[in-house]
Amino acid sequence: MSAVKRRSFLATLFGLTGLFWFAFHATEYVFARYDALSAYVTLPDMIGLGGLFDAMPQWAGIALTVTIWLGLLGAVLLLLGDRASVLVLSLTLITALMVLAWGGLAFSQGLTVLGGVQPLFFGASQAIVAFGLWLGARTSKRFGDI
């Protein structure tokens, strides 16, 4: 009879939080990038990254794209109990810090609202969630929960 390894409640909580956070932003990303889809189903004005992506420089748009999709992958790996989630979430944190840096640059230039989104607040929220997920995954790995 094999022993079943139980995960901690916190590892599951962090994984679910990250999954919901990044799945929401992945949905926004798909609607922002594919006009044919957004023509069928419209999102409320306060939701949606279309205007933000249009106003971003290319390097910041790439960093945001990588942050969203790697964050989603890292959250799924954390829920599955895979130790690779720490590496994926550390890359997510690095790209989220790049988005935060762009948000700070935009704020310093007086761009407080772009496409209905505040870039500094949005970048800070991405970085905070990515840091929390990375820290939760790292702690879970250190204590053998994943």
LOKOL-277469 format. One record per residue (C-alpha): x, y, z; residue in one letter. Coordinates in nm, 3 decimals, padded with zeros to 5 digits. Example, Ala and Ser with C-alpha at 12.3 -4.5 7.8 and 13.67 -1.06 7.14 Angstrom:
2
- 01.230/-00.450/00.780/a $
- 01.367/-00.106/00.714/s $
This chain:
146
- 00.000/00.000/00.000/m $
- 00.148/00.334/-00.102/s $
- 00.137/00.638/00.119/a $
- -00.062/00.934/-00.010/v $
- 00.113/01.267/00.024/k $
- -00.117/01.542/00.148/r $
- -00.067/01.900/00.045/r $
- -00.108/02.184/00.286/s $
- -00.411/02.408/00.280/f $
- -00.194/02.711/00.205/l $
- -00.042/02.557/-00.107/a $
- -00.392/02.488/-00.238/t $
- -00.510/02.836/-00.141/l $
- -00.218/03.005/-00.316/f $
- -00.268/02.788/-00.624/g $
- -00.640/02.866/-00.648/l $
- -00.583/03.237/-00.591/t $
- -00.321/03.247/-00.866/g $
- -00.536/03.040/-01.097/l $
- -00.834/03.274/-01.064/f $
- -00.619/03.589/-01.088/w $
- -00.425/03.491/-01.397/f $
- -00.720/03.313/-01.565/a $
- -00.917/03.638/-01.539/f $
- -00.632/03.833/-01.697/h $
- -00.579/03.563/-01.961/a $
- -00.945/03.603/-02.058/t $
- -00.895/03.979/-02.081/e $
- -00.583/03.922/-02.290/y $
- -00.768/03.701/-02.538/v $
- -01.045/03.958/-02.574/f $
- -00.790/04.239/-02.617/a $
- -00.586/04.060/-02.883/r $
- -00.857/03.894/-03.091/y $
- -01.103/04.145/-03.231/d $
- -01.328/03.880/-03.386/a $
- -01.398/03.733/-03.043/l $
- -01.461/04.068/-02.881/s $
- -01.716/04.146/-03.154/a $
- -01.932/03.852/-03.039/y $
- -01.903/03.906/-02.664/v $
- -01.830/04.247/-02.519/t $
- -01.669/04.310/-02.183/l $
- -01.761/04.605/-01.962/p $
- -01.547/04.915/-02.015/d $
- -01.371/04.880/-01.680/m $
- -01.261/04.529/-01.775/i $
- -01.035/04.474/-02.069/g $
- -00.678/04.539/-02.157/l $
- -00.732/04.647/-02.517/g $
- -00.666/05.016/-02.458/g $
- -00.375/04.939/-02.229/l $
- -00.205/04.716/-02.486/f $
- -00.250/04.984/-02.752/d $
- -00.077/05.245/-02.533/a $
- 00.210/05.022/-02.414/m $
- 00.549/05.008/-02.578/p $
- 00.629/04.673/-02.731/q $
- 00.867/04.558/-02.455/w $
- 00.607/04.625/-02.187/a $
- 00.337/04.446/-02.387/g $
- 00.562/04.141/-02.420/i $
- 00.641/04.153/-02.048/a $
- 00.270/04.170/-01.962/l $
- 00.191/03.883/-02.198/t $
- 00.463/03.666/-02.044/v $
- 00.349/03.763/-01.693/t $
- -00.010/03.658/-01.760/i $
- 00.059/03.326/-01.931/w $
- 00.353/03.217/-01.713/l $
- 00.153/03.314/-01.404/g $
- -00.133/03.094/-01.520/l $
- 00.106/02.807/-01.590/l $
- 00.277/02.851/-01.253/g $
- -00.055/02.852/-01.067/a $
- -00.164/02.533/-01.243/v $
- 00.170/02.368/-01.162/l $
- 00.136/02.477/-00.799/l $
- -00.211/02.322/-00.782/l $
- -00.073/02.002/-00.932/l $
- 00.202/01.996/-00.670/g $
- 00.485/02.025/-00.920/d $
- 00.811/02.166/-00.788/r $
- 00.873/02.344/-01.120/a $
- 00.610/02.597/-01.016/s $
- 00.875/02.783/-00.816/v $
- 01.090/02.838/-01.126/l $
- 00.795/02.937/-01.345/v $
- 00.662/03.177/-01.081/l $
- 01.007/03.333/-01.035/s $
- 01.011/03.413/-01.407/l $
- 00.659/03.551/-01.368/t $
- 00.780/03.777/-01.089/l $
- 01.067/03.911/-01.301/i $
- 00.836/04.000/-01.589/t $
- 00.576/04.146/-01.350/a $
- 00.847/04.375/-01.213/l $
- 00.914/04.489/-01.570/m $
- 00.544/04.574/-01.608/v $
- 00.562/04.763/-01.278/l $
- 00.865/04.955/-01.404/a $
- 00.670/05.056/-01.715/w $
- 00.376/05.159/-01.494/g $
- 00.611/05.381/-01.295/g $
- 00.749/05.534/-01.615/l $
- 00.399/05.598/-01.747/a $
- 00.295/05.755/-01.417/f $
- 00.602/05.980/-01.413/s $
- 00.507/06.102/-01.762/q $
- 00.158/06.193/-01.643/g $
- -00.020/05.894/-01.798/l $
- -00.240/05.803/-01.505/t $
- -00.519/05.627/-01.698/v $
- -00.471/05.434/-02.023/l $
- -00.762/05.254/-02.179/g $
- -00.959/05.267/-01.853/g $
- -00.671/05.111/-01.656/v $
- -00.428/05.281/-01.420/q $
- -00.090/05.146/-01.534/p $
- 00.092/05.198/-01.204/l $
- -00.181/05.030/-01.001/f $
- -00.215/04.749/-01.255/f $
- 00.160/04.684/-01.263/g $
- 00.181/04.693/-00.884/a $
- -00.106/04.447/-00.847/s $
- 00.054/04.208/-01.096/q $
- 00.386/04.227/-00.911/a $
- 00.228/04.179/-00.568/i $
- 00.029/03.874/-00.676/v $
- 00.330/03.725/-00.857/a $
- 00.548/03.782/-00.549/f $
- 00.290/03.625/-00.318/g $
- 00.252/03.321/-00.542/l $
- 00.627/03.278/-00.578/w $
- 00.676/03.310/-00.203/l $
- 00.395/03.064/-00.133/g $
- 00.532/02.811/-00.383/a $
- 00.886/02.853/-00.251/r $
- 00.773/02.803/00.107/t $
- 00.566/02.499/00.013/s $
- 00.865/02.350/-00.169/k $
- 01.095/02.419/00.123/r $
- 00.864/02.244/00.370/f $
- 00.796/01.954/00.137/g $
- 00.432/02.033/00.065/d $
- 00.488/02.012/-00.309/i $
